[in-house]
Amino acid sequence: MSFGESDTIHVLHFWSLEKDFSDFEKLVLAKGQIVVKALKQFYEKNGFYPETLQDLIPDFLSKIPNIEFYYGYQIFNISFKYQQTESGKNFELGFERNFEPFHWKEEQNCWVMQ
């Protein structure tokens, strides 16, 4: 997956000023960025954020990105957690991996890892 300069992923990491992200974390954030971009496009067109991520299909996404990884003989799936807030004027988006939650912060226009 390649990103142009305008698709830079910004992460604010509270317990370390510098963090090297694993390839898996980069993949999770990249897929999250796809959803954020679709949410913003939906907002631009409609003036509010969707009630569910499914509302982005098919006009803004062909499907909700799947995050799947293998550990030993087990397959793990990570799903997005989404909620429309402030009567559609804002949203919360996140997912968890290994107790390290990433959340999109619209007011900071970046992913936050706590």
C-alpha distances in whole Angstrom, upper triangle without the diagonal:
4,7,10,13,14,11,12,13,16,18,22,23,27,28,27,26,23,21,19,16,15,12,12,13,10,8,12,12,8,9,13,12,11,14,16,15,17,20,20,20,23,25,25,26,29,30,29,26,26,28,25,22,23,24,21,21,21,21,18,16,16,16,16,13,14,14,15,16,19,22,25,26,24,21,21,19,18,19,19,22,23,27,28,30,33,34,30,30,28,25,24,21,20,20,21,20,23,25,23,22,20,21,20,23,23,26,24,21,19,18,22,22,25
4,7,10,11,9,10,12,15,18,21,23,27,28,26,25,23,21,19,16,16,13,15,15,11,11,14,13,9,11,14,12,12,15,16,15,17,20,20,20,23,25,24,26,28,29,29,26,27,29,27,23,25,26,22,22,22,22,19,17,18,19,18,15,17,17,19,20,22,25,28,29,28,25,24,22,21,22,21,24,25,28,29,31,33,34,31,30,28,26,25,22,22,22,23,22,25,27,24,24,21,22,20,23,23,26,23,20,18,18,22,22,26
4,7,8,5,7,9,13,15,19,21,25,27,25,24,21,20,18,16,17,15,16,15,12,12,14,12,9,11,13,10,10,14,14,13,15,18,17,17,21,22,22,23,26,27,26,24,25,28,26,22,24,25,21,22,22,21,18,17,19,19,18,16,18,18,20,22,25,27,30,31,30,27,25,24,22,22,21,24,23,26,27,29,31,32,28,27,25,24,23,21,21,21,23,23,26,27,24,23,20,20,18,20,20,22,20,17,16,16,20,21,25
4,5,5,7,10,13,17,20,23,26,28,26,24,22,22,20,19,20,18,19,19,15,15,17,15,12,15,16,13,13,16,16,13,16,19,18,18,21,22,21,23,26,27,27,25,26,29,28,24,26,26,23,24,24,22,19,19,21,22,21,19,22,22,24,25,28,31,34,35,34,31,29,27,25,25,24,26,26,28,28,30,32,33,29,28,26,25,25,23,23,24,26,26,29,30,27,25,22,22,20,21,21,22,20,17,16,18,21,23,27
4,5,6,9,12,15,18,21,24,27,25,22,21,20,19,19,20,19,21,19,16,17,19,16,13,16,17,13,15,18,16,14,18,20,18,18,22,23,21,24,27,27,27,25,27,30,29,26,28,28,24,26,26,24,21,21,24,24,24,21,24,24,26,27,30,32,35,37,36,33,31,29,27,27,25,27,26,28,28,30,31,32,29,27,25,25,25,23,23,25,26,26,29,30,26,25,22,22,19,20,19,21,18,15,15,17,20,22,26
4,6,9,11,15,18,21,24,27,25,23,22,22,21,20,22,20,21,20,16,17,18,15,13,15,15,12,13,15,14,11,15,16,14,15,19,19,18,20,23,23,23,22,24,27,26,23,26,25,22,24,24,22,18,19,22,23,22,20,23,23,26,27,31,33,36,38,36,33,31,28,26,25,23,25,24,26,25,26,28,29,26,24,22,22,22,20,21,23,25,26,29,29,26,24,21,20,17,18,16,18,16,13,13,15,19,21,25
4,6,9,13,16,19,22,25,23,22,20,19,19,17,19,17,18,16,13,14,14,11,9,12,12,8,9,12,11,9,13,15,13,14,17,18,18,20,23,23,22,21,22,25,24,21,23,23,19,21,22,20,17,17,19,20,18,17,19,19,22,24,27,29,33,34,32,29,27,25,22,22,20,22,21,23,23,25,27,28,24,23,21,20,20,18,18,20,22,22,26,26,23,21,18,17,15,16,15,17,15,12,11,13,17,19,22
4,6,10,13,16,19,21,20,18,17,16,16,14,16,15,17,15,11,13,14,11,9,13,12,9,11,14,12,12,15,17,16,17,20,20,20,23,25,25,24,22,24,27,25,22,25,25,22,24,25,23,20,19,22,22,20,18,20,20,22,23,27,28,32,33,32,29,27,25,22,22,20,22,22,24,24,25,27,29,26,24,21,20,20,18,18,19,21,21,24,24,21,20,16,16,14,15,15,17,14,11,10,11,14,16,20
4,7,10,13,16,18,17,16,15,14,13,12,14,14,14,12,9,11,11,7,7,11,10,7,10,12,11,11,15,16,15,17,20,20,20,23,25,24,23,21,22,25,23,20,23,24,21,23,24,23,19,19,22,21,19,17,18,17,20,21,24,26,29,31,29,26,24,22,19,19,17,19,19,21,22,23,25,27,24,23,20,18,17,15,14,16,17,18,20,21,17,16,12,13,11,12,13,15,12,10,7,8,11,13,16
4,7,10,13,16,14,13,12,12,13,12,15,15,16,13,11,13,13,9,10,13,12,10,13,15,12,13,17,17,16,19,21,21,21,24,26,25,24,21,23,25,24,22,25,26,23,25,27,26,22,22,25,24,21,19,21,19,22,23,26,27,31,33,30,28,25,23,20,20,18,19,19,21,22,22,24,26,24,22,19,18,16,15,14,16,17,18,20,20,16,15,11,12,10,11,12,13,10,8,5,6,9,11,14
4,6,10,12,11,11,10,10,11,10,13,15,15,11,10,13,12,9,11,14,12,11,15,16,14,15,19,18,18,21,23,22,24,27,28,26,25,22,24,25,24,22,25,26,24,27,28,28,24,23,26,25,22,20,21,19,21,21,24,25,29,31,29,26,23,22,19,19,17,18,18,20,22,22,24,27,24,23,19,18,16,14,13,14,15,15,17,17,13,12,9,9,9,10,12,13,10,9,6,5,6,7,10
4,6,9,9,8,9,10,12,12,16,17,17,14,14,17,15,12,15,17,15,14,18,18,16,18,21,20,20,23,25,24,25,28,29,27,26,23,25,27,26,24,28,28,26,29,31,30,27,26,29,27,24,23,24,21,24,24,27,27,31,33,31,29,25,24,21,21,19,19,19,21,22,22,24,27,25,23,19,18,16,15,14,15,16,16,18,16,13,12,9,10,10,10,12,12,9,10,7,6,5,6,9
4,6,6,7,8,8,11,11,14,17,17,13,14,17,15,13,16,18,16,16,20,20,19,21,24,23,23,26,28,27,29,32,32,31,29,26,28,28,27,26,29,30,29,31,33,33,29,28,31,29,26,24,24,21,23,23,25,25,29,31,29,27,24,23,20,21,19,19,21,22,24,24,26,29,27,26,22,20,18,16,14,15,15,15,15,14,11,11,9,11,12,12,15,16,13,14,10,9,6,5,6
4,6,7,10,10,14,14,17,20,20,16,17,20,18,16,20,22,19,20,23,23,21,24,27,25,25,29,30,29,31,34,34,32,30,27,29,30,29,28,31,32,31,34,36,35,32,31,34,32,28,26,27,24,26,25,28,27,30,33,31,29,26,26,22,23,21,21,22,23,25,24,26,29,28,26,23,21,18,18,16,17,16,16,16,14,11,12,11,12,14,13,17,16,14,15,13,11,8,7,6
4,7,9,9,13,14,17,20,20,16,18,21,19,18,21,23,21,22,26,26,24,27,29,28,28,32,33,32,34,37,37,35,33,31,32,32,31,30,34,35,34,36,38,38,34,33,36,34,30,28,28,25,26,25,27,26,29,32,30,29,26,26,23,24,23,23,24,26,28,27,29,32,31,30,26,24,21,21,18,18,17,16,16,14,11,13,13,15,17,17,20,20,17,19,16,14,11,9,7
4,5,6,10,12,15,18,19,16,17,20,19,18,21,23,21,22,25,26,24,27,30,29,29,32,34,33,34,38,38,36,34,32,34,34,33,31,35,36,34,37,39,38,35,34,36,34,31,28,28,25,27,25,27,26,29,32,30,30,27,27,24,26,24,25,26,28,30,29,31,34,33,31,28,26,23,22,20,20,18,18,17,16,13,15,14,16,18,18,21,21,18,19,16,14,12,10,10
4,7,10,12,16,19,20,17,17,21,20,18,21,23,22,21,25,26,24,26,29,29,28,31,33,32,33,37,37,36,34,32,34,35,34,32,35,36,34,37,39,38,34,34,36,34,31,29,29,26,28,27,29,29,32,35,33,32,29,29,26,27,26,26,27,29,30,30,32,35,33,31,28,26,24,23,21,22,20,20,20,19,16,17,16,17,18,18,21,20,17,18,15,14,12,11,12
4,7,10,13,16,17,14,15,18,18,16,19,22,21,20,24,25,24,25,29,28,28,31,33,33,34,37,38,36,35,32,34,35,34,32,35,36,34,36,38,37,33,32,35,33,30,27,28,25,26,25,27,26,29,32,31,30,27,27,25,26,25,26,27,29,31,31,33,36,34,32,29,27,25,23,21,21,20,19,19,19,15,17,16,18,19,19,22,22,18,19,15,14,13,12,13
4,6,9,12,14,11,12,15,15,14,16,19,18,19,22,23,22,24,27,27,27,30,32,32,33,36,37,36,34,31,33,34,32,30,33,34,32,34,36,35,32,30,32,31,28,25,25,21,23,21,23,23,25,28,27,26,24,24,22,23,23,24,26,28,30,30,33,35,33,32,28,26,24,22,19,19,17,16,16,16,13,15,14,16,18,19,21,22,19,19,15,13,12,10,12
4,7,9,11,10,10,13,14,13,15,18,18,18,21,23,22,24,27,27,28,30,32,32,33,36,37,37,35,32,33,34,32,30,32,34,32,33,35,35,31,29,31,29,27,24,23,20,21,19,21,21,23,26,25,24,22,23,21,23,23,24,26,29,31,32,34,37,35,33,30,28,25,22,20,19,18,16,16,17,14,16,15,18,19,21,23,24,21,20,17,15,15,13,15
4,7,8,6,6,10,10,10,12,15,15,15,18,20,20,21,24,25,25,27,29,30,31,34,35,34,33,29,30,31,29,26,29,31,28,30,31,32,28,26,28,26,23,20,19,16,17,16,18,18,21,24,22,21,19,19,17,19,19,21,23,26,28,29,32,34,32,31,28,25,22,20,17,16,15,12,13,15,12,13,12,15,17,19,21,23,20,19,15,13,13,11,14
4,5,5,6,9,10,11,12,14,15,16,19,20,21,22,25,26,27,29,30,31,33,35,36,36,34,31,31,32,29,26,29,31,29,30,31,32,28,26,27,25,22,19,18,15,15,13,15,15,17,20,19,18,17,17,16,19,19,21,24,27,30,31,34,36,34,33,30,27,24,21,18,16,15,12,12,15,13,15,14,17,19,21,24,26,23,22,18,15,16,14,16
4,6,5,6,9,10,10,12,14,15,17,19,20,21,23,24,26,27,29,30,32,33,35,35,33,30,30,31,28,25,27,29,27,27,29,29,26,24,24,23,20,17,16,13,13,11,13,14,17,20,19,17,16,16,15,18,19,21,24,27,29,31,34,36,33,33,30,27,24,21,18,16,16,13,14,17,15,16,15,18,19,22,24,27,24,22,19,16,17,16,19
4,5,5,6,9,10,11,12,14,16,17,18,20,22,23,24,26,27,29,31,32,33,34,32,28,28,29,25,22,24,27,25,25,27,28,25,22,23,20,18,14,13,9,10,8,11,12,15,17,16,14,12,12,12,14,15,18,21,24,27,29,32,34,31,31,28,25,22,18,16,13,12,10,11,14,13,14,13,16,18,21,23,26,23,22,18,15,16,15,17
4,5,5,6,8,10,10,12,14,16,16,18,20,21,22,24,26,27,28,30,31,31,29,26,26,27,24,21,24,26,24,25,27,27,24,22,23,21,18,15,14,10,12,11,14,14,18,20,18,16,14,14,12,14,14,16,19,22,25,26,29,31,29,28,25,22,19,16,13,11,10,8,10,12,10,11,10,13,14,17,20,22,20,18,15,12,13,11,14
4,5,5,6,9,10,10,12,14,15,16,19,20,21,23,24,26,27,29,30,30,29,25,26,27,24,21,24,26,23,24,25,26,22,20,21,20,17,14,14,11,13,13,16,17,20,22,21,19,17,16,14,16,15,18,20,23,25,27,30,31,29,28,25,22,20,17,14,13,13,12,14,16,13,14,11,14,14,17,19,22,19,17,14,12,13,13,16
4,5,5,6,8,10,11,13,14,15,17,19,20,21,23,25,26,28,29,29,28,24,24,25,22,19,21,23,21,21,23,23,20,17,18,17,14,11,11,8,10,10,14,16,19,21,19,16,14,13,12,13,14,17,19,22,24,26,30,31,28,28,25,22,20,16,14,13,13,12,15,17,15,14,13,15,15,19,20,23,21,19,16,13,15,15,18
4,5,5,6,9,10,11,12,14,16,17,19,20,21,23,25,26,27,28,25,22,22,22,20,17,19,21,19,20,22,22,19,17,18,16,13,10,9,7,9,10,14,16,19,20,18,15,13,11,9,10,10,13,15,19,21,23,26,28,25,25,22,19,16,13,10,9,10,9,12,14,12,11,9,12,12,16,18,21,19,17,14,11,13,12,15
4,5,5,6,9,10,10,12,14,15,16,18,20,21,22,24,25,25,24,20,21,22,20,17,19,21,19,20,22,22,18,17,19,17,14,11,12,10,13,14,17,19,23,24,22,19,16,14,12,12,11,14,15,18,20,22,25,26,23,23,20,17,15,12,10,10,11,11,14,15,12,11,8,10,10,13,15,18,16,13,10,8,11,11,14
4,5,5,7,9,10,11,13,14,15,17,19,20,21,23,25,25,23,20,21,22,20,17,19,20,17,19,20,20,16,14,16,15,13,10,11,10,13,15,18,20,24,25,23,20,18,16,13,14,13,16,16,20,21,23,26,27,24,24,21,18,17,14,13,13,14,14,17,19,16,15,12,13,12,15,16,19,17,14,12,11,14,14,18
4,5,5,7,9,10,11,13,15,16,17,19,20,22,23,24,22,19,18,20,17,13,15,17,15,15,17,17,14,12,13,12,9,6,8,8,11,13,17,20,23,24,21,18,16,13,11,11,10,13,14,17,19,22,25,26,22,23,20,17,16,12,11,11,13,14,17,18,16,15,12,13,12,16,17,20,19,16,14,12,15,16,19
4,5,5,6,9,10,11,12,14,15,17,19,20,21,21,19,16,16,17,15,12,15,16,14,15,17,18,14,12,15,13,10,8,10,9,13,15,19,21,25,26,23,20,17,14,11,10,8,11,11,14,16,18,21,22,19,19,16,13,12,8,8,9,12,13,16,17,15,12,9,9,9,12,13,17,16,13,11,9,12,13,16
4,5,5,6,9,10,11,12,14,15,16,19,20,20,19,16,16,18,17,13,16,17,14,16,17,17,13,12,15,14,12,10,13,13,16,18,22,24,28,29,26,23,20,17,15,14,11,14,13,16,17,19,22,23,19,19,16,14,13,10,11,12,15,16,19,20,17,15,12,11,9,12,12,15,14,11,9,9,12,14,18
4,6,5,6,9,10,11,12,14,16,17,18,19,18,15,15,18,15,12,14,15,11,13,14,14,10,9,11,11,9,8,11,12,16,18,22,25,28,29,26,23,20,17,15,14,12,14,14,16,17,20,22,23,19,19,17,15,15,12,13,14,17,18,22,22,20,18,15,14,12,15,14,18,17,14,13,13,16,18,21
4,5,5,6,9,10,10,12,14,15,16,17,15,12,12,14,12,8,11,12,9,11,13,13,9,8,11,10,8,8,11,12,16,19,22,25,29,29,26,22,20,16,14,12,9,11,10,13,14,16,19,19,16,17,14,12,12,9,10,12,15,17,21,21,19,16,14,12,10,13,13,17,17,14,13,12,15,17,20
4,5,5,6,9,10,11,12,14,15,15,14,11,12,14,13,10,13,13,11,14,15,14,11,11,14,14,11,11,14,15,19,21,25,27,31,32,29,25,22,19,16,14,11,12,10,12,13,15,17,18,15,14,12,10,10,8,10,13,16,18,22,22,19,16,13,11,8,10,9,13,13,10,10,10,13,16,19
4,5,5,6,9,10,11,13,14,15,14,12,13,16,15,12,15,14,11,13,14,13,9,10,13,14,12,12,16,17,21,23,27,29,33,34,31,27,25,22,19,17,14,16,14,16,15,17,19,20,16,15,14,13,14,12,14,16,20,21,25,25,22,20,16,14,11,13,11,15,15,11,12,13,16,19,22
4,5,5,6,9,10,11,12,13,12,10,10,13,12,9,11,10,7,10,11,9,5,7,10,11,10,11,15,17,20,23,27,30,33,33,31,27,25,21,19,16,14,15,13,14,14,17,19,18,15,15,14,12,14,12,15,17,20,22,26,26,24,21,18,16,13,15,14,17,18,14,15,15,19,21,24
4,5,5,6,9,10,10,11,9,7,7,11,10,8,11,10,7,11,13,11,8,9,13,13,12,13,16,18,22,25,28,31,34,35,31,28,25,22,19,16,13,13,10,11,10,13,15,15,11,11,10,9,11,10,13,16,19,22,26,25,23,20,17,14,12,13,11,14,16,13,14,15,17,20,23
4,5,5,6,9,10,10,9,8,10,13,13,12,15,13,10,14,15,13,10,12,16,16,15,16,19,21,24,27,31,33,37,37,34,31,28,25,22,19,16,16,14,14,12,14,15,15,12,11,10,10,12,12,15,18,22,24,28,27,25,22,18,16,12,13,10,13,14,11,13,15,18,21,24
4,5,5,6,9,10,10,9,11,14,14,13,14,12,9,12,13,10,7,10,14,15,15,16,20,22,25,28,32,35,38,38,36,32,30,26,24,21,18,19,16,16,15,17,18,17,14,13,13,13,16,15,18,21,24,27,30,30,28,25,21,19,16,17,14,17,18,15,16,18,21,24,27
4,6,5,6,8,7,6,7,11,11,10,12,9,7,10,11,9,7,10,14,14,14,16,20,22,26,29,33,35,39,39,36,32,29,26,23,20,17,17,14,14,12,15,16,15,11,12,12,12,15,15,18,21,24,27,31,30,28,25,22,19,16,17,15,18,19,16,18,19,22,25,28
4,5,5,5,5,5,8,11,13,12,14,12,10,14,15,12,11,14,17,18,17,19,22,24,28,31,35,37,41,41,38,34,31,28,25,22,18,18,15,14,11,13,13,12,9,8,9,10,14,15,18,21,25,28,31,30,28,25,22,19,16,16,13,15,17,15,17,19,21,25,27
4,6,6,8,9,11,15,16,16,17,14,13,16,16,13,11,15,18,20,19,21,25,26,30,33,37,39,43,43,40,37,34,30,28,25,21,21,18,18,15,16,16,15,12,11,12,14,17,18,21,24,28,30,34,33,31,27,24,21,18,18,14,16,18,16,18,20,23,27,29
4,6,8,10,11,15,16,15,16,13,12,14,14,11,10,14,17,19,19,21,25,27,31,34,38,40,44,44,41,37,34,31,28,25,22,23,19,19,16,18,18,16,13,13,15,16,19,19,23,26,29,32,36,35,33,30,27,24,21,21,18,20,22,19,22,23,26,29,32
4,6,8,9,12,14,14,15,12,11,14,15,12,12,15,18,20,19,22,25,28,31,35,38,41,44,44,41,37,35,31,28,25,22,22,18,17,14,15,15,13,10,11,13,14,18,19,22,25,29,32,36,35,33,29,27,23,21,21,18,20,22,20,22,24,26,30,32
4,7,10,13,15,16,17,14,14,17,18,15,15,18,21,22,21,24,27,29,32,35,39,41,45,45,42,38,35,32,29,26,22,22,18,16,13,13,13,11,8,8,11,13,17,18,22,25,29,32,35,34,32,28,26,22,19,19,15,17,20,18,21,23,25,28,30
4,7,9,12,13,15,12,12,16,17,15,14,17,20,20,19,22,25,26,30,33,37,39,42,42,39,36,33,29,26,23,19,18,14,13,9,10,10,8,5,5,8,10,13,15,19,22,26,29,32,31,29,26,23,20,17,17,14,16,19,17,20,21,23,26,28
4,7,9,9,12,9,10,13,15,14,12,14,18,17,16,18,21,23,26,29,33,35,39,39,35,32,29,25,22,19,16,14,11,9,6,8,10,9,5,6,7,7,10,12,15,18,22,25,29,28,26,22,20,17,14,14,12,15,17,16,17,18,20,23,25
4,5,7,8,6,7,11,13,12,11,13,15,15,14,17,19,21,25,28,31,34,37,37,33,30,27,23,21,17,14,13,10,9,7,10,12,10,7,10,10,9,11,12,15,18,22,25,28,27,26,22,20,18,16,17,15,18,20,18,20,20,22,24,26
4,7,8,7,10,12,15,15,14,15,17,16,14,18,20,21,25,28,31,33,37,36,32,29,26,23,20,17,14,12,9,7,6,9,11,9,7,11,11,9,11,12,15,18,21,24,28,26,26,22,21,18,17,18,17,19,22,20,21,21,22,24,26
4,5,6,8,10,13,14,13,13,15,13,11,14,16,18,21,24,28,30,33,32,29,26,23,19,17,13,11,10,7,7,7,11,14,13,11,14,13,10,11,11,13,15,19,22,25,24,24,20,19,17,16,18,17,20,22,20,21,20,21,23,25
4,5,6,8,11,12,10,9,11,9,7,10,13,15,18,22,25,27,31,30,27,23,21,17,15,11,9,9,7,9,9,13,16,15,13,15,13,11,11,10,12,13,17,20,23,23,22,19,17,15,14,17,16,20,21,19,19,18,20,22,24
4,5,6,9,10,10,9,10,8,7,11,13,16,19,22,26,28,31,30,27,24,21,18,16,13,11,12,10,12,12,16,19,18,15,18,17,14,15,14,15,16,20,22,26,26,25,22,21,19,18,21,20,24,25,23,23,21,24,25,27
4,5,8,9,9,9,11,10,10,14,16,19,22,26,29,32,35,34,31,27,25,21,19,16,14,14,12,12,12,15,17,16,13,15,15,14,15,15,17,19,22,25,29,28,27,24,22,20,19,21,19,23,25,22,23,22,25,26,29
4,6,6,5,6,8,8,8,12,15,17,21,24,28,31,34,33,30,26,24,20,19,15,13,14,12,13,13,16,19,17,14,16,15,14,15,14,16,18,22,24,28,28,26,23,21,19,17,19,18,22,23,20,21,20,23,25,28
3,5,6,5,6,6,8,11,14,17,20,24,27,30,33,32,29,26,24,20,19,16,15,16,15,16,16,20,22,21,17,20,19,17,18,17,19,20,23,25,29,29,28,25,23,22,20,23,22,25,26,23,24,23,26,27,30
4,6,5,5,7,10,13,16,19,22,25,29,32,35,34,31,27,26,22,21,19,18,19,18,19,19,22,25,23,20,22,21,20,21,19,21,22,26,27,31,32,31,28,26,24,23,25,23,27,28,25,25,25,28,30,33
4,6,7,10,12,14,18,21,24,28,31,34,37,36,34,30,28,25,23,21,19,20,18,19,18,21,23,22,18,20,20,19,21,19,22,23,27,29,32,33,31,28,26,24,22,24,22,25,26,23,24,24,28,30,33
4,7,9,10,12,16,18,22,25,29,32,35,34,32,28,26,22,21,18,16,18,16,17,17,20,22,21,17,18,18,16,18,16,19,20,24,26,29,30,28,25,22,21,18,21,19,22,23,20,20,21,24,26,29
4,5,7,9,12,15,18,22,25,28,31,31,28,24,23,19,18,16,14,16,15,17,17,21,23,22,19,20,19,17,18,16,17,18,22,23,27,28,26,24,21,20,18,21,20,23,24,20,21,20,23,25,28
4,7,9,12,15,18,21,24,28,31,30,27,23,22,19,18,16,16,18,18,20,20,24,27,25,22,24,23,21,21,19,20,20,23,24,28,29,28,26,23,23,21,24,23,27,27,24,24,23,26,28,31
4,6,9,12,15,18,21,25,28,27,24,20,19,15,15,13,13,15,15,18,19,22,25,24,21,23,22,19,19,16,17,17,20,21,25,26,25,23,21,21,20,23,22,26,27,23,23,22,24,25,28
4,6,10,12,16,20,23,26,25,22,18,16,13,12,9,9,12,12,15,16,20,23,23,20,21,19,16,16,13,13,13,16,18,21,22,21,19,17,17,16,20,20,24,24,21,20,18,21,22,24
4,7,10,13,17,20,23,23,20,16,14,11,10,9,9,12,13,17,19,22,25,25,22,23,21,18,17,13,13,12,15,16,19,21,20,18,16,16,16,19,20,24,23,20,19,17,20,20,23
4,6,10,13,16,19,19,16,12,11,8,7,7,9,13,14,18,20,24,27,27,25,26,23,20,18,15,14,12,14,14,17,19,18,17,16,17,18,21,22,26,25,23,21,18,20,20,23
4,7,11,13,17,17,14,10,8,6,5,7,9,13,15,19,21,24,28,28,26,27,24,20,18,15,13,10,11,10,14,16,15,14,14,15,17,20,22,25,24,22,20,17,18,18,20
4,7,10,13,13,10,7,6,4,6,9,12,15,18,22,25,28,31,32,29,30,27,24,22,18,15,12,12,11,13,16,16,16,16,18,20,24,25,29,28,25,23,20,21,20,22
4,7,10,10,8,6,5,7,8,12,15,18,21,24,28,30,34,35,32,33,30,26,24,20,17,14,13,11,12,15,16,16,17,20,21,25,27,30,29,27,24,21,22,20,22
4,6,7,6,5,6,9,11,15,18,21,24,28,31,33,37,38,36,37,34,30,27,24,21,17,16,13,13,17,18,19,20,23,25,29,31,34,32,30,27,24,25,22,24
4,6,5,6,8,11,13,17,20,22,26,29,33,35,38,40,38,39,35,32,28,25,22,18,16,13,12,16,17,19,20,24,26,30,32,35,33,32,28,25,25,22,23
4,6,8,10,14,16,20,23,26,29,33,36,38,42,43,41,42,39,35,32,29,25,22,19,16,15,19,20,22,24,27,30,33,36,39,37,36,32,29,29,26,27
4,7,10,13,17,20,23,26,29,33,36,39,42,43,41,42,39,36,33,29,26,23,21,18,17,21,22,24,26,29,31,35,37,40,39,37,34,30,31,28,29
4,7,10,13,16,20,22,26,29,32,35,39,40,38,39,36,32,29,26,23,19,17,15,15,18,20,21,23,26,28,32,34,37,36,34,31,28,28,25,26
4,7,10,13,17,19,23,26,29,32,36,37,34,36,33,29,26,23,20,17,15,13,14,17,19,19,21,23,25,29,31,34,33,31,29,25,26,24,25
4,7,10,13,16,19,23,26,29,32,33,31,33,29,26,23,19,17,13,12,10,11,14,15,16,17,19,22,25,28,31,30,28,25,22,22,20,22
4,6,10,13,16,19,23,25,29,30,28,29,26,22,20,16,14,11,10,10,12,14,15,15,15,17,19,23,25,28,28,26,23,20,21,19,21
4,7,9,13,16,20,22,26,27,25,26,23,19,16,13,10,7,7,7,11,12,12,11,12,14,16,19,21,25,24,22,20,16,17,16,18
4,7,10,13,16,19,23,23,21,23,20,16,14,11,9,6,8,10,13,14,14,12,12,13,14,18,20,23,23,21,19,16,17,17,18
4,6,10,13,16,19,20,18,19,16,13,10,7,6,5,8,11,15,15,14,11,10,10,11,15,16,19,20,18,16,13,15,15,17
4,7,10,13,17,18,16,17,14,10,8,6,5,6,9,12,15,14,14,11,10,9,11,13,15,18,19,18,16,14,14,15,16
4,7,10,13,14,12,14,11,7,6,5,7,9,12,16,19,18,17,13,12,10,10,12,13,16,17,16,16,14,15,16,18
4,6,10,11,9,11,9,6,5,7,9,12,15,19,22,20,19,16,15,12,11,13,13,16,18,17,17,16,16,18,19
4,7,7,6,8,6,4,7,9,12,15,18,22,25,23,22,19,17,14,13,13,12,15,17,16,17,17,18,20,22
4,6,6,6,5,5,7,11,14,17,20,24,26,24,23,19,18,14,13,13,12,13,16,16,18,17,18,20,21
4,5,5,6,8,10,14,17,21,23,27,30,27,26,22,21,17,16,14,13,13,17,17,19,20,20,23,24
4,6,8,9,12,15,19,22,25,29,32,30,28,25,23,20,18,17,15,16,20,20,22,22,23,26,27
4,6,7,11,13,17,20,24,27,30,28,27,23,21,18,16,15,13,15,18,17,19,20,21,24,25
4,7,11,14,17,21,24,27,31,29,27,23,21,17,15,13,11,12,15,15,17,19,20,23,24
4,7,10,14,17,21,24,27,25,23,19,17,13,11,10,8,9,13,12,14,15,16,19,21
4,7,10,14,17,20,23,22,20,16,14,11,9,9,8,11,13,12,13,13,14,17,18
4,7,10,13,17,20,18,16,13,11,7,7,8,8,11,13,12,12,11,12,14,15
4,7,11,14,17,16,14,11,9,6,5,8,9,13,13,12,11,9,11,12,14
4,7,10,13,12,11,7,6,4,6,9,12,15,15,14,12,9,9,10,12
4,7,10,10,9,6,6,7,10,13,15,18,18,17,14,11,11,10,12
4,7,6,6,4,6,9,12,15,18,21,20,19,16,12,12,10,11
4,5,5,6,8,11,15,18,21,23,22,21,18,14,13,11,12
4,5,8,11,14,17,20,24,26,24,24,20,17,15,12,12
4,6,10,12,16,18,22,24,22,22,19,16,14,10,9
4,7,10,13,16,19,21,19,19,16,12,10,7,7
4,6,10,12,16,18,17,17,14,10,8,6,6
4,7,10,13,15,14,13,10,6,5,5,7
4,6,10,12,11,11,8,6,5,7,9
4,6,9,9,7,6,4,6,9,12
4,6,5,6,6,6,7,10,12
4,5,5,7,9,10,14,16
4,6,8,11,11,15,16
4,5,8,9,13,15
4,7,10,13,16
4,6,10,13
4,7,10
4,6
4
